[in-house]
Amino acid sequence: MPDTAAGEVLADVHRGVGRILLNRPKALNALTTDMVAAIDRALASWEQAPLSAVVLASTSTKAFCAGGDIRTIREHSLAGDVEASERFFASEYRLNARIAGYPVPVVSLIDGLCMGGGLGLSVHGGFRVVTECAVLAMPETGIGFFPDIGASYFLPTLPGAIGMYLGLTGQRIDAADALYAGLATHFVPSDQLDTVGEALADSPDEPVDVVLNRLAGRSPVAQSRLAEVRGDVDWAFGAPTLGEIDKRLRQRDTPWAAAALGALESASPQSLEITHALLARGRQRTLRECLEAELALTRTTIRTPDFLEGVRAALVDRDRAPTWQRASLGGRTMPSVL
């Protein structure tokens, strides 16, 4: 199969295993509309093929995928090009749904950064392999957006209040935490990652889980820092309101609570309110319903001052000093899709 998206997505079939490589290293594989379309076309073309598995990986050790190309979305918003943004999100969410319902196992190899849209590519598949270099996060509240790509479906399924904690704070987690939380399913050392595709091809009749377990190094899950603070995570972020979450964190005089408070205080108040409501509702929705609600929210959110300012501060000027429209929580009517 020829290279697609100007070589930014490489796709072929090797010994009964579909292979999709993200190849936009300078942008940490940030997804464009063309890249999403190329991945979707490859998967669609293989749906009737006799494959044993599909492997999603990166040509770069720095990142699996740092998310969607949000800078471009901001440019579309400033230019008033609503249709371009709509195309991106609609095609990205269709791809998320395709991966979730794919007829053969989808195995993502996460080495380096995996954020936002990168989690959309990986978490909806059955197998997420992480290395010791993996870093996962949903950092959207820090840029005036909200956890999308089906995050309102998968974050609420994580144990206790871990999903609410990760969604609101944008906290980065390592391989140990990802395995503990269930965002990752297997650990393979980075120097063994290239062997996964061949191992799957060598054993097409064996369960993918068995093949991956054979390759796995000693799991780092016992070193999970998230596990160490799990009681506080569940107590604070299991509170029914943002105000109560804030109150409970202030009652905990610990480095973890101080860091969590700092993350909330630096995030967009608008984004925190949308995210809290979205995740609370997501527990009772199907993936398709969550994606539909998220798509409806993108149409309004990407035109708000907080989104334009948050992306400016994080990705354009990189001063990391956004000025949010409101300095505190409260006083906002939630969109009807919530």
Secondary structure, 3 states (H helix, E strand, C coil): CCCEHHHCEEEEEECCEEEEEECCHHHCCCECHHHHHHHHHHHHHHCCCCCCEEEEEECCCCEEECCECHHHHHHHHHHCCHHHHHHHHHHHHHHHHHHHCCCCCEEEEECCEEECHHHHHHCCCCEEEECCCCEEECCHHHHCCCCCCCHHHHHHHCCCCHHHHHHHHCCCECHHHHHHHCCCCEECCHHHHHHHHHHHHHCCCCCHHHHHHHHCCCCCHHHCHHHHCHHHHHHHHCCCCHHHHHHHHHCCCCHHHHHHHHHHHHCCHHHHHHHHHHHHHHCCCCHHHHHHHHHHHHHHHCCCHHHHHHHHHHHHCCCCCCCCCCCCCCCCCCCCCC
